[in-house]
Amino acid sequence: MPDVTTCAFLLGDVDGLMDKPPKELDSTLLRTWRSEQKFSGSHDLDHDVTGGILLKARCASEISRRVEQVWLLNGAVPSRVLDVVSHGDTVGTRILH
């Protein structure tokens, strides 16, 4: 991926990677994340056919080995993608290698 500089995973109902499942009231957004860091995730096999947040985080971590800007973003807020491309920062989780 020599020409790719940015990759965004657009999530459906959350701002990025949370330290706990987002349904828990005290969950907080992780602004950055490395694969060595722990977080608590869940996967509803009956409703989620995309592999859940655990698979997304693992794939994002792999991509971050070759791509400088890898993000998990709230797909319901399109301006955040533009923020990353234009300014290199936004509300979401940046995946670090």
C-alpha positions as CSV (number, residue, x, y, z in Angstrom):
1,M,0.0,0.0,0.0
2,P,2.7,2.5,-0.9
3,D,0.3,5.4,-1.9
4,V,-2.2,5.0,1.0
5,T,-1.8,7.5,3.8
6,T,-5.1,7.3,5.6
7,C,-7.5,4.5,6.4
8,A,-10.8,5.0,8.2
9,F,-13.1,2.3,9.7
10,L,-16.6,3.9,9.9
11,L,-18.5,2.6,12.9
12,G,-22.3,2.7,13.1
13,D,-23.1,3.9,16.6
14,V,-20.0,4.9,18.5
15,D,-17.3,7.6,18.2
16,G,-14.4,5.1,18.2
17,L,-12.9,2.4,20.3
18,M,-14.2,2.5,23.9
19,D,-12.6,1.1,27.0
20,K,-15.7,-0.9,27.7
21,P,-18.8,-1.7,25.6
22,P,-20.5,1.5,24.7
23,K,-23.8,0.4,26.4
24,E,-22.0,0.7,29.8
25,L,-22.6,4.2,31.1
26,D,-19.0,4.8,32.3
27,S,-17.4,3.8,29.0
28,T,-15.0,6.3,27.6
29,L,-13.5,6.9,24.2
30,L,-9.9,5.8,23.7
31,R,-8.3,8.7,21.7
32,T,-5.4,6.5,20.7
33,W,-4.9,2.7,20.8
34,R,-2.1,0.2,20.3
35,S,-2.6,-3.5,20.0
36,E,-0.9,-4.1,23.4
37,Q,-3.6,-2.1,25.2
38,K,-6.5,-4.0,26.6
39,F,-10.2,-3.0,26.2
40,S,-13.4,-4.8,26.8
41,G,-15.4,-5.6,23.6
42,S,-18.5,-7.7,22.8
43,H,-19.8,-9.2,19.6
44,D,-23.5,-10.0,19.0
45,L,-23.4,-13.0,16.6
46,D,-27.2,-12.7,16.0
47,H,-27.0,-9.1,14.7
48,D,-23.4,-8.3,13.7
49,V,-22.1,-9.9,10.5
50,T,-19.0,-7.7,10.3
51,G,-17.0,-9.3,13.0
52,G,-17.5,-6.8,15.8
53,I,-15.2,-4.3,17.3
54,L,-12.5,-6.9,18.2
55,L,-12.0,-7.8,14.5
56,K,-12.0,-4.2,13.4
57,A,-9.4,-3.3,16.0
58,R,-7.2,-6.2,15.0
59,C,-7.5,-5.3,11.3
60,A,-6.8,-1.7,12.0
61,S,-3.7,-2.6,13.9
62,E,-2.4,-4.7,11.0
63,I,-3.0,-1.8,8.6
64,S,-1.3,0.7,10.9
65,R,2.0,-1.2,10.2
66,R,2.0,0.3,6.7
67,V,-0.4,3.2,6.8
68,E,0.4,6.3,9.0
69,Q,-3.2,7.5,9.7
70,V,-5.6,4.7,10.7
71,W,-8.8,5.6,12.5
72,L,-12.0,4.2,14.0
73,L,-14.6,6.9,13.4
74,N,-18.4,7.4,13.9
75,G,-19.8,6.8,10.4
76,A,-22.9,8.8,11.3
77,V,-20.7,12.0,11.4
78,P,-19.2,12.4,7.9
79,S,-17.4,15.6,8.8
80,R,-14.9,13.5,10.9
81,V,-13.6,11.8,7.8
82,L,-13.0,15.3,6.3
83,D,-11.3,16.4,9.5
84,V,-8.8,13.5,9.4
85,V,-8.0,14.1,5.7
86,S,-7.8,17.9,6.1
87,H,-6.2,18.3,9.5
88,G,-5.0,14.8,10.6
89,D,-7.1,14.8,13.7
90,T,-10.8,14.5,14.8
91,V,-13.0,12.9,17.4
92,G,-12.3,9.1,17.2
93,T,-9.6,6.6,17.9
94,R,-6.3,6.8,16.1
95,I,-4.6,3.4,15.8
96,L,-0.9,3.5,16.6
97,H,1.7,0.9,15.7
